[in-house]
Amino acid sequence: MSTYGLAATSLQAQGLAQEYTIPKINPKAENAALKEQTDAFEAVIIKMIMDNAAKDEKNLFSEQNDPGDKIYKSMYRDELSKTSAGGFGFSQMLYDFLSRET
């Protein structure tokens, strides 16, 4: 990979870190706390996927661009990702790996 490619990847990672609040995972945490942390991490992954999928979504209810529409849809996807966390398998895989390591 060229230096340009590494710099671009680094900039993308910084942009994601600023856009999404990535939870910290403490592998030494108790089981319940570790599961909660891995679920929060999975929620961020789900939110990123949903945001990317809805990037070119058309407005369903009117032709006007309502500024609140994007905010409302983002909040909806955020809550949907939080309630869906723990059901996609990312959290369980991470939990199993971290709990086995300690």
ROSE-4610 file (N, C-alpha, C; in Angstrom, 1 decimal, always signed):
// ROSE-4610
residu = [M/M/M/S/S/S/T/T/T/Y/Y/Y/G/G/G/L/L/L/A/A/A/A/A/A/T/T/T/S/S/S/L/L/L/Q/Q/Q/A/A/A/Q/Q/Q/G/G/G/L/L/L/A/A/A/Q/Q/Q/E/E/E/Y/Y/Y/T/T/T/I/I/I/P/P/P/K/K/K/I/I/I/N/N/N/P/P/P/K/K/K/A/A/A/E/E/E/N/N/N/A/A/A/A/A/A/L/L/L/K/K/K/E/E/E/Q/Q/Q/T/T/T/D/D/D/A/A/A/F/F/F/E/E/E/A/A/A/V/V/V/I/I/I/I/I/I/K/K/K/M/M/M/I/I/I/M/M/M/D/D/D/N/N/N/A/A/A/A/A/A/K/K/K/D/D/D/E/E/E/K/K/K/N/N/N/L/L/L/F/F/F/S/S/S/E/E/E/Q/Q/Q/N/N/N/D/D/D/P/P/P/G/G/G/D/D/D/K/K/K/I/I/I/Y/Y/Y/K/K/K/S/S/S/M/M/M/Y/Y/Y/R/R/R/D/D/D/E/E/E/L/L/L/S/S/S/K/K/K/T/T/T/S/S/S/A/A/A/G/G/G/G/G/G/F/F/F/G/G/G/F/F/F/S/S/S/Q/Q/Q/M/M/M/L/L/L/Y/Y/Y/D/D/D/F/F/F/L/L/L/S/S/S/R/R/R/E/E/E/T/T/T]
num = [1/1/1/2/2/2/3/3/3/4/4/4/5/5/5/6/6/6/7/7/7/8/8/8/9/9/9/10/10/10/11/11/11/12/12/12/13/13/13/14/14/14/15/15/15/16/16/16/17/17/17/18/18/18/19/19/19/20/20/20/21/21/21/22/22/22/23/23/23/24/24/24/25/25/25/26/26/26/27/27/27/28/28/28/29/29/29/30/30/30/31/31/31/32/32/32/33/33/33/34/34/34/35/35/35/36/36/36/37/37/37/38/38/38/39/39/39/40/40/40/41/41/41/42/42/42/43/43/43/44/44/44/45/45/45/46/46/46/47/47/47/48/48/48/49/49/49/50/50/50/51/51/51/52/52/52/53/53/53/54/54/54/55/55/55/56/56/56/57/57/57/58/58/58/59/59/59/60/60/60/61/61/61/62/62/62/63/63/63/64/64/64/65/65/65/66/66/66/67/67/67/68/68/68/69/69/69/70/70/70/71/71/71/72/72/72/73/73/73/74/74/74/75/75/75/76/76/76/77/77/77/78/78/78/79/79/79/80/80/80/81/81/81/82/82/82/83/83/83/84/84/84/85/85/85/86/86/86/87/87/87/88/88/88/89/89/89/90/90/90/91/91/91/92/92/92/93/93/93/94/94/94/95/95/95/96/96/96/97/97/97/98/98/98/99/99/99/100/100/100/101/101/101/102/102/102]
x = [+0.9/+0.0/+0.9/+0.5/+1.3/+1.2/+2.0/+1.9/+0.6/+0.2/-1.1/-2.2/-2.2/-3.3/-3.4/-2.2/-2.2/-2.7/-2.4/-2.8/-4.3/-4.9/-6.3/-7.0/-6.5/-7.1/-7.1/-6.0/-5.9/-7.0/-7.1/-8.1/-9.6/-9.8/-11.1/-11.4/-10.4/-10.6/-10.8/-10.1/-10.3/-11.7/-12.2/-13.5/-14.6/-14.4/-15.4/-15.4/-14.2/-14.1/-14.8/-14.8/-15.4/-16.9/-17.4/-18.8/-19.5/-18.9/-19.5/-18.8/-19.5/-18.9/-18.6/-17.4/-17.0/-16.8/-17.5/-17.4/-16.1/-15.6/-14.4/-14.8/-14.0/-14.2/-13.1/-13.5/-12.5/-12.5/-11.5/-11.6/-11.5/-11.2/-11.1/-12.4/-13.4/-14.7/-15.4/-16.3/-17.1/-18.0/-18.5/-19.3/-20.4/-21.2/-22.4/-21.9/-20.9/-20.4/-19.7/-19.0/-18.4/-19.4/-20.5/-21.6/-22.2/-22.4/-23.0/-22.1/-20.8/-19.8/-19.8/-19.8/-19.8/-21.1/-22.2/-23.5/-23.4/-22.8/-22.7/-21.8/-20.8/-19.9/-20.6/-21.4/-22.2/-23.2/-23.8/-24.8/-24.1/-22.9/-22.2/-21.9/-21.6/-21.4/-22.7/-23.8/-25.1/-25.5/-25.3/-25.6/-24.8/-23.5/-22.7/-23.2/-23.6/-24.2/-25.5/-26.3/-27.6/-27.5/-26.5/-26.3/-25.8/-24.9/-24.3/-25.4/-26.3/-27.3/-28.4/-28.6/-29.6/-29.1/-27.8/-27.2/-27.9/-28.4/-29.1/-30.6/-31.1/-32.6/-33.4/-34.4/-35.3/-36.3/-36.7/-37.8/-39.1/-39.7/-40.9/-42.1/-42.2/-43.5/-43.6/-42.6/-42.7/-41.5/-41.6/-40.5/-39.6/-40.0/-39.2/-38.1/-37.0/-36.0/-36.2/-36.7/-36.9/-35.6/-35.0/-33.8/-34.0/-35.2/-35.4/-35.5/-35.8/-36.0/-34.7/-33.5/-32.3/-32.0/-32.3/-32.0/-32.9/-34.2/-35.2/-34.8/-34.4/-34.0/-32.8/-31.8/-30.6/-30.9/-31.8/-32.1/-32.9/-33.7/-34.4/-33.5/-32.5/-31.5/-30.7/-30.4/-29.6/-30.3/-31.6/-32.4/-32.6/-32.8/-33.0/-31.7/-30.6/-29.3/-29.1/-29.5/-29.3/-30.2/-31.4/-32.3/-32.0/-31.4/-31.0/-29.7/-28.9/-27.6/-27.7/-26.8/-26.8/-27.4/-28.1/-28.8/-28.2/-27.1/-26.4/-25.2/-24.7/-23.6/-22.3/-22.1/-20.8/-20.5/-21.5/-21.3/-20.9/-21.6/-21.4/-20.0/-19.6/-18.2/-17.2/-17.3/-16.4/-16.4/-17.6/-17.7/-17.0/-17.3/-16.6/-15.1/-14.6/-13.2/-12.6/-13.2/-12.6/-12.7/-13.8/-14.0/-13.1/-12.8/-11.8/-10.4/-10.1/-8.7/-8.4/-9.4/-9.1/-9.0]
y = [-1.2/+0.0/+1.2/+2.2/+3.4/+4.3/+5.3/+6.2/+7.0/+7.3/+8.0/+7.1/+5.9/+4.9/+4.9/+4.8/+4.8/+6.1/+7.2/+8.5/+8.6/+8.1/+8.2/+7.3/+6.1/+5.2/+5.8/+6.4/+7.1/+8.2/+9.0/+10.1/+9.5/+8.4/+7.8/+7.3/+6.7/+6.2/+7.4/+8.5/+9.6/+10.2/+10.2/+10.7/+9.9/+8.5/+7.6/+7.8/+8.0/+8.2/+9.5/+10.5/+11.8/+11.7/+10.9/+10.8/+9.9/+8.8/+7.8/+7.8/+7.6/+7.5/+6.0/+5.6/+4.2/+3.9/+2.9/+2.6/+1.9/+2.2/+1.5/+0.1/-0.9/-2.2/-2.6/-2.9/-3.3/-4.8/-5.5/-7.0/-7.6/-6.8/-7.3/-7.1/-6.6/-6.3/-7.6/-7.5/-8.6/-9.0/-10.2/-10.7/-9.8/-9.4/-8.5/-7.2/-6.6/-5.3/-5.6/-6.7/-7.0/-7.2/-7.9/-8.1/-6.8/-5.9/-4.6/-3.8/-3.9/-3.1/-3.7/-5.0/-5.6/-5.3/-5.3/-4.9/-3.5/-2.6/-1.2/-1.1/-1.9/-1.8/-2.4/-3.4/-3.9/-2.9/-2.1/-1.1/-0.1/+0.3/+1.2/+0.7/-0.6/-1.3/-1.3/-1.6/-1.7/-0.3/+0.7/+2.1/+2.5/+2.2/+2.5/+1.9/+0.6/-0.1/+0.6/+0.9/+1.5/+2.9/+3.7/+5.0/+4.9/+4.0/+3.8/+3.3/+2.5/+1.9/+3.0/+3.9/+4.9/+6.3/+6.2/+7.4/+8.1/+7.3/+7.9/+7.7/+7.5/+7.3/+8.6/+8.4/+9.5/+9.8/+11.0/+11.4/+10.8/+10.0/+9.2/+10.1/+11.1/+11.8/+13.1/+13.7/+14.9/+15.1/+16.0/+16.3/+17.4/+18.0/+19.1/+18.5/+19.2/+18.7/+19.4/+18.6/+19.1/+18.9/+19.9/+19.7/+18.8/+18.8/+17.9/+16.4/+16.2/+14.8/+14.0/+14.5/+13.8/+13.5/+14.5/+14.3/+13.3/+13.3/+12.3/+10.9/+10.8/+9.5/+9.0/+9.8/+9.4/+9.0/+9.7/+9.3/+8.0/+7.8/+6.5/+5.4/+5.5/+4.5/+4.2/+5.3/+5.1/+4.3/+4.6/+3.8/+2.4/+2.2/+0.9/+0.0/+0.7/-0.1/-0.5/+0.4/+0.0/-1.1/-1.1/-2.2/-3.5/-3.4/-4.6/-5.2/-4.4/-4.9/-6.2/-7.1/-8.3/-9.4/-9.1/-10.1/-10.4/-9.8/-10.0/-10.9/-11.1/-12.1/-11.4/-10.2/-9.5/-9.4/-9.0/-8.9/-10.2/-11.2/-12.6/-13.1/-12.9/-13.3/-12.6/-11.2/-10.4/-10.8/-11.0/-11.4/-12.7/-13.7/-15.0/-14.9/-14.2/-14.0/-13.3/-12.2/-11.5/-12.2/-12.9/-13.6/-14.9/-15.4/-16.5/-16.1/-14.8/-14.3/-14.0/-13.7/-13.2/-14.4]
z = [+0.0/+0.0/+0.0/-0.8/-0.9/+0.3/+0.5/+1.6/+1.5/+0.2/+0.0/+0.5/+0.2/+0.7/+2.2/+2.8/+4.3/+4.9/+4.3/+4.8/+4.6/+3.5/+3.2/+4.2/+4.5/+5.5/+6.8/+7.2/+8.5/+8.6/+7.6/+7.6/+7.7/+7.0/+7.1/+8.5/+9.2/+10.5/+11.5/+11.3/+12.2/+12.0/+10.7/+10.4/+11.1/+11.1/+11.7/+13.2/+13.8/+15.2/+15.7/+14.8/+15.2/+15.0/+14.0/+13.7/+14.6/+15.0/+15.9/+17.2/+18.3/+19.6/+19.8/+19.7/+19.8/+21.2/+21.8/+23.2/+23.5/+24.7/+25.2/+25.7/+25.4/+26.0/+26.9/+28.1/+29.1/+29.2/+28.6/+28.6/+30.0/+31.0/+32.4/+33.2/+32.5/+33.2/+33.6/+34.5/+34.9/+33.7/+33.7/+32.6/+32.2/+33.1/+32.7/+32.1/+32.7/+32.1/+30.8/+30.6/+29.3/+28.3/+28.6/+27.6/+27.2/+28.2/+27.9/+27.0/+27.2/+26.4/+25.0/+24.8/+23.5/+22.7/+23.4/+22.8/+22.3/+23.1/+22.7/+21.4/+21.4/+20.2/+19.0/+19.2/+18.0/+17.6/+18.5/+18.1/+17.2/+17.5/+16.6/+15.2/+15.2/+13.9/+13.1/+13.7/+13.1/+12.6/+13.4/+13.0/+11.8/+11.8/+10.6/+9.3/+9.4/+8.3/+7.8/+8.8/+8.5/+7.9/+8.4/+7.9/+6.4/+6.2/+4.9/+3.9/+4.3/+3.4/+3.1/+4.0/+3.8/+3.3/+2.8/+2.4/+1.2/+0.3/-0.9/-0.8/+0.4/+0.6/+0.2/-0.6/-1.0/+0.2/+0.2/+1.2/+0.8/+1.7/+1.4/+1.4/+2.2/+2.4/+1.6/+1.2/+0.4/-0.5/-1.4/-2.3/-1.7/-0.7/+0.0/+0.8/+0.9/+1.8/+3.2/+4.1/+5.4/+6.2/+6.8/+7.6/+8.8/+9.4/+10.5/+10.1/+8.8/+8.3/+8.6/+8.2/+8.4/+9.8/+10.7/+12.1/+12.7/+12.3/+12.8/+12.4/+11.1/+10.6/+11.2/+11.5/+12.2/+13.6/+14.3/+15.6/+15.6/+14.6/+14.5/+14.3/+13.4/+13.1/+14.4/+15.1/+16.3/+17.4/+17.6/+18.6/+18.0/+16.7/+16.2/+16.3/+16.1/+16.3/+17.7/+18.7/+20.1/+20.5/+20.0/+20.4/+19.7/+18.5/+17.8/+18.2/+19.0/+19.4/+20.2/+20.0/+20.7/+19.9/+18.8/+18.0/+16.7/+16.3/+15.0/+15.1/+16.3/+16.5/+16.7/+16.3/+16.5/+18.0/+18.8/+20.2/+20.9/+20.5/+21.1/+20.7/+19.5/+19.1/+19.9/+20.0/+20.7/+22.2/+22.8/+24.2/+24.4/+23.6/+23.7/+23.7/+22.7/+22.6/+23.8/+24.2/+25.4/+26.7/+26.9/+28.1/+28.2/+27.1/+27.0/+27.3/+26.9/+27.0/+28.4/+29.3/+30.6/+31.6]
